[in-house]
Amino acid sequence: MSEPGLVVVDDAIALAFQQMLADRWATATAEDTTRDPGEPGVRLRCYLDLRQELTTVRF
């Protein structure tokens, strides 16, 4: 993702997408979504640092 964007989704999809990002990059995650009355979808704010890609540790 090269710049911020808007996607209209429900709670489960928003949280699943956030988890996918957190599995790959350094991410400050949120635990809850917010909903604006009368607007479709939910809002979820997380902070993603694309410069800090996580690596898998194998034992």
WOCORWO-V123902 format. One record per run of one state. SS is the DSSP state (~ for helix, > for strand, _ for the rest). FROM is the first residue (numbers start at 1). LEN is the number of residues. If there is no record, write none. Layout:
ss:SS from:FROM len:LEN
ss:SS from:FROM len:LEN
//
This chain:
ss:_ from:1 len:10
ss:~ from:11 len:14
ss:> from:25 len:4
ss:_ from:29 len:5
ss:> from:34 len:1
ss:_ from:35 len:8
ss:> from:43 len:1
ss:_ from:44 len:3
ss:> from:47 len:7
ss:_ from:54 len:6
//
